[in-house]
Each structure stands twice: as structure tokens, then as C-alpha cells.
Amino acid sequence: MIPSLPPTSVPRHGRVDQPTDLCVVGAGYVGLTAAACFADLGHRVRCLEANPARLDLLREGGIPIVEPGLDELVAHSVEAGRLSFTGDVREAMGEASIIFLCVGTPPRPDGTPDLGQLERAARDVVTATERDLVLVTKSTVPPGTGEALEILCAEAAAPGQRVSVVSNPEFLRESRAVEDFFHPDRIVVGAEDPEAGRRVAALYEPGPAVVLSDRRGAELVKYASNAFLAVKISFANEIAGLCERLGTDAGPVLRGVGLDGRIGTQFLNQGPGYGGSCLPKDLAGLLAVGEAVGYAAPLAAAAEETNARARRAVVEKLETALGGLAGARVGVLGLSFKPGTDDTRDSPAVDLVRLLVERGAEVRVQDPLAAPLALPAPRVDKPLDVAVDADALVVATAWTDYAALDPGAVGAAMARRIVLDAVNVLPTERWRDAGFVVYGVGRGAATSFHPVVWAPIEWALRSRLEPAGLPERDGLPERDGLPERIPALA
């Protein structure tokens, strides 16, 4: 059972006017969601899956990913005869002339995407039939991939067979994928063949904004969107760090910024940084594309560094709170990169665990769903188990289950009552009332910290005295009766 997820309804959506035979290659996160949702719209979908274990699970009625509402969609469409799964490429093709390529494009160590799976999938479907095809890339790919696929497919195509490649990037959020498919902000279709582009756009329900562009532009939209979100999250953490130095709370500050209609509040929250399967990979991909064409992207590069700094800052804060991490017993609550999923790809929580262990802490971890492999710390079943004899707790994923914990019971199990809420999910006052010292991200305490008050005094005096043309010393004008340094306010 998936814990503490918001209710997700899967209404029966209106049927498309012209049901179409489709083939979806890949039953991973993007492919399975697309296959089930297209089938729910009324299209006839065959899904090709090369992994035997995953294929068996799907045929038995299970699904290999955690996504609210998706199991119901799959079951409904299979029962209605509009969705099936196979490992045979010719069977998967059926009568389809529109093929969605939804295979992995993982980053290499240098950040460039590995397009090998995409190339093999494209060749396989082209050689399985002699009819004209429209290959649709839903996988995130760098600009120029469509042209490369057309060249590669031309080598594999039968005489006279025409293969058009269309870019139709996905914008699905994990734990909200079904909702995002049926209620997207926009549908982006990029094609050099206008008719192929129109055919792909017509597969969706009318209503959302449709952005039609050339193929390279559509391929760039996904990279650009995720890079901007990465910049936005990194900016929020940069402001949160400044708030801590100034002794103020980043929450109202960022809310005040986000309520500006030109900016918006989404992704403008402080925390341990972004993670998951999209933002880190796509930001790295954007930087690699820029490097390939000799174009620097300093804002995107700065977001990447700021994100790494946000994770280090959490560990350094705990190190200060404990007076050192060597030998300290730390419980970490949360491993997935966000609540509602078991995905730990580039998860800030997993990174925090590794950083804590590297600095000598003894760490135990718990998550309602996620169980990553090769984690350098034992995983326990219940949140209270990580608290036993712990010197501190770190809340690293914003599961609502953690907000509902009884701080009294948690504190009774711990050696010291210290909690670092890296995702700002805990009811702070309730935990403080239970005797905890609570640390957050971007939550400074108002103080008379000297650098905070000294600079405004200096700037105020300078603006008042500079017109007199008085000589300066140590950053302030010399003047009879003016002390060389004004004491900081108490």
C-alpha cells in the first residue's frame, strides 16, 4: 500500500473521434503511462517491453512502478481490449504506423546522454515492417536527435519506405503522471513533416495548449524547462542560505517572491536541492549540448553547483549542531527524491546519507517505499526504529507520515533530542514543545550578528558623509567625534 498520498481519481475520459493503432516501445515510467493513458482515450495500444521479468509482471496484471491511479488505468484498458503487452516487435507493431519511443537515455559520466537504446529501438521497429512510419520520441533527447534517427533509420528501411521522426516530449511529474497526461500545461510537437506533426497532435484530447515547432525546438523545450526549474530551486536555496545568515525565515520571503504573478510559487521552496530522474539528467544534458556547440551556459552551471552546495550545507549544519559527526548516531527519515514515489535516482536524501557516512556518522535509514541498492547504511522498517539511541534525526523526504510522528515517542527513544528538518515538513512548535532542538533549511533566528548590522550602519553613514568630501579610513570617513569603528548593536 502506498502511504499518505493525496487522493487520485481516474475519471473515464472522453473518447477521441478517430481511434488509432499505436505502438509504444518501452514499459518504463514514461512508456507505461503513455500506453495506458492513450488506451484510456480510446486508442488501440500495443506496448513492447524487452525485459522478460517486467513483461511477465505486466501480463499478470501488476505494474513495475509506483504511480497513483496507473494500475487502475492499465487494468481497465487491458480488460477493454485496448491495451496489450508483448516482447515480440512484429506483434507489437500490428497495424500501427505511429510508434512512440519511450526508452531510456541515461547520462554518461560526462553528462552526455546515451542514445544507444533509442537507436536500437528505432531500427527494430523500422525493420519489422515495410510501411511508412512516424517515430515519435517521447524520451528526453538533445536537439539534433531527430535528424540522427532519420539518417540511421534510412539505412535500415526497406526500399521506398518513408520514416518521419517527430518530437513529442513528456512533462510528467512522478506521483502526478496520470493527472499530468490528461491535464497538461501544454502539448509540444516538433516535426519537419507538418502532416506527421498534425497526426501526433490529433492523438490527444482537445483543450490543452498545443505548441507546434520545428523538431530541434521541441527537443530543446524539455531540456530548457527542466533547466529553468533547476535554476529556480537553486535560487530558492541561495536565498534560503542568505536568510539563515540574516537571521530571518526563508518561508515568507520565498512566498512573497513567488506570489508575484511573473514568477509563481511552484519549485520556489528551500530544501536539500533537486533530484530525481529528470532535472539532474536534463540539466547535465543541456550543459553538454551547449559545450558541443561551443556555447557556455553559466546560469545552468551555477544551478548545478548550488544544488550540490545545498546538500553539503545540510550535513555541515548537523555537524555543527552535534559538535562533529565522527561516531555520531544519525537516523535519516526518507530516501526517495520526493514523497509519493520509490524513485531514488539522484535523490538528495541518498546523497545526504552518503555524505554523513563519509564524515564518520553511524547512520540508519527508513522510507515508506524506497529501498535503494548499495546504500552505505542499514534500512529499518519503521520511523521509530531509526530514532533508537540516535543523537539526531534528519528528515530528508517530505512524506506526510513524518509530519504525523509523535515527537514525544520519538524523543523517548533517542539519546539526544536534535532534529534537522531538511524539507521543512515537521510542525516545528510541536517538536520544540517536546524538548527538541529543531533545525531547518532557510530558518534563521533573529540575532545581533555583527556583520548583519554593521554593513547597513556603514552604508548609511557613508551616504550621509560622502558629500562632504571627507577622507576615508578603514571603509569609513574620518571625522571629529566619529569613532573609527562603531560598536555593533547589542
C-alpha positions as CSV (number, residue, x, y, z in Angstrom):
1,M,0.0,0.0,0.0
2,I,1.3,3.5,-0.9
3,P,1.4,5.6,2.3
4,S,0.0,9.1,2.7
5,L,-0.6,10.0,-0.9
6,P,-3.2,12.6,-1.8
7,P,-6.4,11.0,-3.3
8,T,-6.1,10.3,-7.0
9,S,-9.2,9.8,-9.1
10,V,-9.1,8.4,-12.6
11,P,-12.2,9.6,-14.4
12,R,-13.3,7.9,-17.6
13,H,-12.1,10.4,-20.2
14,G,-13.9,11.4,-23.4
15,R,-13.0,9.1,-26.3
16,V,-11.1,10.5,-29.2
17,D,-13.0,10.9,-32.5
18,Q,-10.6,8.7,-34.5
19,P,-9.1,5.8,-32.5
20,T,-5.6,4.9,-33.9
21,D,-3.4,1.9,-33.7
22,L,-0.3,2.8,-31.7
23,C,2.9,1.0,-30.7
24,V,4.7,2.2,-27.5
25,V,8.3,0.9,-27.1
26,G,9.2,0.6,-23.5
27,A,7.0,0.0,-20.5
28,G,9.0,2.1,-18.1
29,Y,7.8,5.2,-16.3
30,V,7.1,7.3,-19.4
31,G,6.1,4.4,-21.8
32,L,3.7,2.6,-19.4
33,T,2.0,5.9,-18.5
34,A,1.6,6.9,-22.2
35,A,0.4,3.5,-23.2
36,A,-2.3,3.3,-20.5
37,C,-3.5,6.9,-21.0
38,F,-3.6,6.7,-24.8
39,A,-5.6,3.4,-24.4
40,D,-7.9,5.1,-21.9
41,L,-8.6,7.8,-24.6
42,G,-9.8,5.0,-26.9
43,H,-6.7,4.2,-29.0
44,R,-5.6,0.6,-29.6
45,V,-2.1,0.3,-28.0
46,R,0.4,-2.5,-28.1
47,C,3.3,-2.0,-25.7
48,L,6.7,-3.5,-26.5
49,E,8.8,-4.5,-23.4
50,A,12.2,-6.2,-23.8
51,N,12.7,-7.0,-20.1
52,P,11.2,-10.5,-19.5
53,A,10.6,-10.1,-15.8
54,R,8.8,-6.8,-16.3
55,L,6.8,-8.2,-19.2
56,D,5.6,-11.2,-17.1
57,L,4.6,-8.8,-14.3
58,L,2.5,-6.7,-16.7
59,R,0.9,-9.7,-18.3
60,E,-0.1,-11.0,-14.8
61,G,-1.8,-7.7,-14.0
62,G,0.9,-6.0,-12.0
63,I,2.8,-2.8,-12.8
64,P,6.5,-2.3,-12.2
65,I,6.4,1.3,-10.9
66,V,4.7,3.3,-8.2
67,E,2.3,5.8,-9.7
68,P,-1.2,6.6,-8.2
69,G,-4.0,5.6,-10.5
70,L,-1.9,3.9,-13.1
71,D,-2.7,0.4,-12.0
72,E,-6.5,1.1,-12.4
73,L,-5.9,2.6,-15.9
74,V,-3.9,-0.4,-17.0
75,A,-6.4,-2.9,-15.7
76,H,-9.3,-1.0,-17.3
77,S,-7.7,-0.7,-20.7
78,V,-6.5,-4.3,-20.8
79,E,-10.0,-5.6,-19.9
80,A,-11.5,-3.4,-22.6
81,G,-9.1,-4.9,-25.1
82,R,-7.4,-1.6,-26.0
83,L,-4.0,-2.3,-24.3
84,S,-1.7,-5.3,-24.5
85,F,1.9,-6.2,-23.8
86,T,4.4,-8.2,-25.8
87,G,8.1,-8.8,-26.2
88,D,7.8,-9.5,-30.0
89,V,8.5,-6.5,-32.1
90,R,6.3,-7.6,-35.1
91,E,3.4,-8.4,-32.8
92,A,3.8,-5.0,-31.1
93,M,3.7,-3.2,-34.5
94,G,0.4,-4.8,-35.5
95,E,-1.3,-2.3,-37.8
96,A,0.4,0.7,-36.2
97,S,2.1,3.4,-38.2
98,I,2.7,5.7,-35.3
99,I,5.4,4.4,-32.9
100,F,6.2,6.1,-29.6
101,L,9.9,5.6,-28.5
102,C,9.9,5.7,-24.7
103,V,13.3,4.1,-23.8
104,G,16.0,5.3,-21.5
105,T,18.5,8.0,-22.4
106,P,20.7,7.8,-19.3
107,P,23.6,10.2,-18.8
108,R,27.1,9.1,-19.3
109,P,29.7,10.1,-16.7
110,D,30.5,13.3,-18.7
111,G,26.8,14.3,-18.8
112,T,26.2,13.5,-22.4
113,P,23.1,11.3,-23.0
114,D,23.5,7.7,-24.0
115,L,21.2,7.3,-27.1
116,G,22.0,3.6,-27.8
117,Q,18.7,2.3,-26.6
118,L,16.8,4.8,-28.7
119,E,18.8,4.0,-31.8
120,R,18.3,0.2,-31.4
121,A,14.5,0.6,-30.7
122,A,14.1,2.8,-33.8
123,R,16.0,0.3,-36.1
124,D,14.0,-2.6,-34.6
125,V,10.6,-1.1,-35.4
126,V,11.6,0.1,-38.9
127,T,12.9,-3.4,-39.9
128,A,9.7,-5.0,-38.6
129,T,7.6,-3.6,-41.4
130,E,7.8,-2.1,-44.8
131,R,5.0,0.5,-44.4
132,D,5.7,4.2,-43.8
133,L,6.2,5.1,-40.2
134,V,6.1,8.1,-37.8
135,L,8.5,7.6,-35.0
136,V,7.7,9.8,-32.0
137,T,10.4,10.4,-29.4
138,K,9.0,10.9,-26.0
139,S,12.3,10.2,-24.4
140,T,14.3,13.3,-23.4
141,V,16.8,13.8,-26.2
142,P,19.3,16.5,-27.2
143,P,18.5,18.7,-30.2
144,G,19.5,17.0,-33.4
145,T,18.5,13.6,-32.3
146,G,15.5,13.5,-34.7
147,E,17.7,14.1,-37.7
148,A,20.2,11.5,-36.5
149,L,17.4,8.9,-36.1
150,E,16.1,9.6,-39.6
151,I,19.6,9.1,-41.0
152,L,20.1,5.8,-39.1
153,C,16.6,4.6,-40.0
154,A,17.1,5.3,-43.6
155,E,19.9,2.8,-43.6
156,A,17.6,0.1,-42.1
157,A,14.4,1.0,-44.1
158,A,13.0,-1.1,-46.9
159,P,13.1,0.4,-50.5
160,G,10.5,3.1,-50.7
161,Q,9.7,3.1,-47.0
162,R,9.4,6.6,-45.5
163,V,10.3,7.2,-41.9
164,S,9.4,10.6,-40.3
165,V,10.7,11.4,-36.8
166,V,8.5,13.7,-34.6
167,S,9.5,15.1,-31.2
168,N,6.7,15.0,-28.5
169,P,8.5,15.4,-25.2
170,E,6.7,14.3,-22.0
171,F,6.2,16.6,-19.0
172,L,5.1,14.0,-16.4
173,R,5.8,14.5,-12.7
174,E,6.3,11.4,-10.7
175,S,3.3,10.7,-8.4
176,R,1.2,13.0,-10.7
177,A,1.8,11.4,-14.1
178,V,-1.7,10.3,-14.9
179,E,-3.1,13.7,-13.9
180,D,-0.4,15.5,-16.0
181,F,-1.1,13.4,-19.1
182,F,-4.8,14.2,-19.1
183,H,-4.4,17.8,-17.9
184,P,-1.1,19.0,-19.3
185,D,0.0,22.6,-19.2
186,R,0.9,22.2,-22.9
187,I,1.5,19.6,-25.6
188,V,4.7,20.2,-27.6
189,V,5.1,18.7,-31.1
190,G,8.0,19.3,-33.3
191,A,8.2,18.0,-36.8
192,E,9.8,18.8,-40.1
193,D,6.9,17.0,-41.8
194,P,3.8,19.1,-40.9
195,E,1.4,16.3,-41.7
196,A,3.2,13.9,-39.3
197,G,3.2,16.6,-36.6
198,R,-0.6,17.1,-37.0
199,R,-1.2,13.3,-36.8
200,V,0.6,13.2,-33.5
201,A,-1.1,16.2,-32.0
202,A,-4.5,14.8,-33.0
203,L,-3.9,11.7,-30.8
204,Y,-4.6,13.9,-27.7
205,E,-7.8,15.2,-26.3
206,P,-8.6,18.8,-27.4
207,G,-8.2,21.5,-24.8
208,P,-4.6,22.0,-23.7
209,A,-2.4,24.5,-25.5
210,V,-0.5,22.9,-28.4
211,V,2.9,24.2,-29.2
212,L,4.0,23.4,-32.7
213,S,7.6,23.9,-33.6
214,D,10.4,22.6,-35.7
215,R,11.9,19.4,-34.3
216,R,15.1,20.8,-32.7
217,G,12.9,23.4,-30.9
218,A,10.7,20.7,-29.4
219,E,13.7,18.7,-28.4
220,L,15.1,21.7,-26.6
221,V,11.8,22.6,-24.8
222,K,12.2,19.7,-22.3
223,Y,15.9,20.5,-21.5
224,A,15.1,24.2,-21.2
225,S,12.1,23.6,-18.9
226,N,13.9,21.3,-16.5
227,A,17.0,23.5,-16.5
228,F,14.8,26.5,-15.6
229,L,13.2,24.5,-12.7
230,A,16.7,23.5,-11.5
231,V,17.7,27.2,-11.6
232,K,14.6,28.2,-9.7
233,I,15.1,25.6,-7.0
234,S,18.8,26.5,-6.7
235,F,17.8,30.2,-6.5
236,A,15.4,29.4,-3.6
237,N,18.2,27.6,-1.8
238,E,20.6,30.5,-2.4
239,I,18.1,32.9,-0.9
240,A,17.5,30.4,2.0
241,G,21.2,30.4,2.8
242,L,21.2,34.2,2.9
243,C,18.1,34.2,5.2
244,E,20.0,32.0,7.6
245,R,22.9,34.4,7.7
246,L,20.5,37.3,8.2
247,G,18.5,35.6,11.0
248,T,15.2,35.5,9.2
249,D,12.9,32.8,7.8
250,A,13.0,32.0,4.1
251,G,9.4,30.7,4.1
252,P,7.7,34.1,4.0
253,V,10.5,35.6,1.9
254,L,10.1,33.0,-0.9
255,R,6.3,33.1,-0.6
256,G,6.5,36.9,-1.1
257,V,8.7,36.4,-4.2
258,G,6.5,33.5,-5.6
259,L,3.2,35.4,-5.3
260,D,4.5,37.7,-8.0
261,G,2.5,36.5,-11.0
262,R,5.5,36.8,-13.2
263,I,7.4,34.2,-11.0
264,G,5.0,31.8,-9.4
265,T,5.4,29.7,-6.2
266,Q,6.0,26.3,-7.6
267,F,9.6,25.0,-7.2
268,L,10.4,28.0,-5.1
269,N,11.0,26.2,-1.8
270,Q,14.1,25.8,0.2
271,G,15.4,22.3,0.9
272,P,18.3,19.9,0.2
273,G,18.1,20.6,-3.6
274,Y,16.5,18.9,-6.6
275,G,16.9,15.3,-7.6
276,G,15.1,12.5,-9.4
277,S,15.3,11.2,-12.9
278,C,14.7,14.4,-14.9
279,L,16.2,17.7,-13.5
280,P,19.8,16.5,-12.9
281,K,20.0,14.5,-16.1
282,D,18.4,17.2,-18.3
283,L,20.5,20.0,-16.8
284,A,23.6,17.9,-17.5
285,G,22.3,17.3,-21.0
286,L,21.7,20.9,-21.6
287,L,25.2,21.8,-20.5
288,A,26.6,19.0,-22.7
289,V,24.7,20.3,-25.7
290,G,26.0,23.8,-25.1
291,E,29.5,22.6,-24.8
292,A,29.1,20.6,-28.0
293,V,28.3,23.7,-30.0
294,G,30.7,26.0,-28.1
295,Y,28.1,27.8,-26.1
296,A,28.6,28.4,-22.3
297,A,25.5,28.3,-20.1
298,P,26.7,29.9,-16.8
299,L,23.3,30.1,-15.1
300,A,22.7,26.4,-15.6
301,A,26.2,25.5,-14.5
302,A,25.7,27.7,-11.4
303,A,22.4,25.9,-10.6
304,E,24.3,22.6,-10.7
305,E,26.9,23.8,-8.2
306,T,24.3,25.5,-5.9
307,N,22.4,22.2,-5.8
308,A,25.5,20.3,-4.6
309,R,26.2,23.1,-2.1
310,A,22.6,22.8,-0.7
311,R,23.2,19.1,0.1
312,R,26.6,19.8,1.7
313,A,25.0,22.6,3.8
314,V,22.6,20.2,5.4
315,V,25.4,17.9,6.5
316,E,27.5,20.8,7.7
317,K,24.6,22.2,9.8
318,L,24.2,18.9,11.5
319,E,27.9,18.6,12.1
320,T,27.8,22.0,13.9
321,A,24.8,21.0,15.9
322,L,26.4,17.8,17.1
323,G,29.9,19.2,17.6
324,G,31.2,16.7,15.0
325,L,29.9,13.7,13.1
326,A,32.6,11.1,13.8
327,G,30.9,8.4,15.8
328,A,27.5,10.3,15.9
329,R,24.4,8.1,15.5
330,V,22.1,9.7,13.0
331,G,18.7,8.5,11.8
332,V,17.6,9.6,8.3
333,L,13.9,9.6,7.5
334,G,13.3,9.4,3.8
335,L,15.2,8.1,0.8
336,S,13.1,8.8,-2.3
337,F,13.8,12.1,-4.1
338,K,10.3,13.3,-3.2
339,P,7.2,11.8,-1.5
340,G,4.8,9.6,-3.4
341,T,7.4,7.6,-5.3
342,D,10.0,5.0,-4.6
343,D,12.4,6.6,-7.1
344,T,15.9,7.3,-5.5
345,R,17.7,8.4,-8.7
346,D,20.0,11.3,-7.8
347,S,17.9,11.7,-4.6
348,P,19.2,14.4,-2.2
349,A,18.2,12.1,0.7
350,V,20.5,9.3,-0.6
351,D,23.3,11.8,-1.1
352,L,22.9,13.0,2.4
353,V,23.2,9.5,3.8
354,R,26.5,9.0,1.8
355,L,27.9,12.4,3.0
356,L,27.1,11.6,6.6
357,V,28.7,8.2,6.4
358,E,31.8,9.7,4.7
359,R,32.2,12.1,7.7
360,G,32.1,9.2,10.1
361,A,28.5,9.1,11.3
362,E,26.7,5.8,12.1
363,V,23.5,6.0,10.0
364,R,20.2,4.2,9.9
365,V,17.5,5.0,7.3
366,Q,13.8,4.5,6.7
367,D,11.5,5.2,3.9
368,P,7.8,4.0,3.3
369,L,8.6,2.8,-0.2
370,A,12.2,3.3,-1.4
371,A,14.8,0.6,-0.9
372,P,17.9,1.6,-3.0
373,L,20.7,-0.9,-3.6
374,A,24.2,-0.3,-2.4
375,L,23.2,2.2,0.3
376,P,26.0,2.5,2.9
377,A,23.6,2.3,5.8
378,P,21.2,-0.2,7.2
379,R,17.5,0.3,6.4
380,V,14.8,-0.3,9.1
381,D,11.1,-0.8,8.7
382,K,9.6,1.9,11.0
383,P,10.3,5.6,11.6
384,L,10.7,5.0,15.3
385,D,13.4,2.4,14.7
386,V,15.8,5.0,13.3
387,A,15.4,7.0,16.5
388,V,16.6,4.4,18.9
389,D,19.7,5.7,20.7
390,A,20.2,8.3,17.9
391,D,22.0,11.6,18.6
392,A,20.0,13.3,15.9
393,L,17.3,12.8,13.2
394,V,17.4,14.1,9.7
395,V,14.1,14.4,7.8
396,A,15.2,14.1,4.2
397,T,12.0,13.4,2.2
398,A,8.7,15.3,2.8
399,W,6.5,12.3,3.5
400,T,3.4,13.4,5.4
401,D,3.8,10.3,7.6
402,Y,6.8,12.1,9.2
403,A,4.8,15.2,9.9
404,A,2.4,13.0,11.9
405,L,5.0,11.4,14.1
406,D,4.6,11.7,17.9
407,P,7.7,13.8,18.9
408,G,7.3,12.6,22.5
409,A,7.6,9.0,21.5
410,V,10.5,9.7,19.1
411,G,12.4,11.7,21.7
412,A,12.0,9.0,24.3
413,A,13.8,6.6,22.1
414,M,16.7,9.0,21.3
415,A,20.0,9.7,23.1
416,R,19.7,13.4,22.3
417,R,16.7,15.4,21.1
418,I,18.1,17.0,17.9
419,V,16.2,17.0,14.6
420,L,17.2,18.6,11.3
421,D,14.2,19.0,9.1
422,A,15.8,19.4,5.7
423,V,12.4,19.5,3.9
424,N,10.5,21.7,6.4
425,V,7.7,19.2,6.8
426,L,7.6,18.9,10.6
427,P,5.3,21.0,12.8
428,T,8.2,22.8,14.4
429,E,6.5,24.2,17.6
430,R,5.1,20.7,18.5
431,W,8.6,19.2,18.3
432,R,10.1,22.1,20.3
433,D,7.4,21.7,22.9
434,A,8.6,18.0,23.2
435,G,12.1,19.2,24.1
436,F,13.7,19.1,20.7
437,V,16.2,21.4,19.2
438,V,14.9,21.8,15.7
439,Y,16.9,23.0,12.8
440,G,15.5,23.7,9.3
441,V,16.7,25.0,6.0
442,G,16.5,28.7,5.5
443,R,15.2,29.3,9.0
444,G,17.5,31.8,10.7
445,A,17.0,33.1,14.3
446,A,16.9,36.9,14.7
447,T,20.2,37.9,16.3
448,S,22.5,40.9,16.7
449,F,25.0,39.1,14.5
450,H,27.6,41.8,13.9
451,P,28.1,41.6,10.1
452,V,24.3,41.9,9.6
453,V,24.0,45.3,11.4
454,W,27.5,46.7,10.7
455,A,27.1,46.9,6.9
456,P,23.9,48.9,6.9
457,I,25.4,51.3,9.5
458,E,28.4,51.8,7.4
459,W,26.4,52.2,4.2
460,A,24.1,54.7,6.0
461,L,26.9,56.8,7.3
462,R,28.8,56.7,4.1
463,S,25.8,58.0,2.1
464,R,25.4,60.8,4.7
465,L,29.1,61.8,4.9
466,E,30.5,61.2,1.4
467,P,29.0,64.5,0.1
468,A,31.3,66.4,2.5
469,G,34.3,65.1,0.7
470,L,35.9,63.8,3.9
471,P,38.8,61.4,3.7
472,E,38.1,57.7,4.4
473,R,39.9,55.3,6.6
474,D,39.1,51.6,7.2
475,G,36.0,52.0,5.0
476,L,34.5,55.0,6.9
477,P,35.2,58.7,6.7
478,E,37.4,60.3,9.3
479,R,35.5,63.0,11.2
480,D,35.9,64.7,14.6
481,G,34.0,62.9,17.2
482,L,33.2,59.9,15.0
483,P,34.7,56.6,16.3
484,E,36.9,54.6,14.0
485,R,34.6,51.6,14.4
486,I,31.0,51.9,15.7
487,P,30.2,49.0,18.1
488,A,27.6,46.6,16.8
489,L,24.2,47.0,18.4
490,A,23.6,44.8,21.4
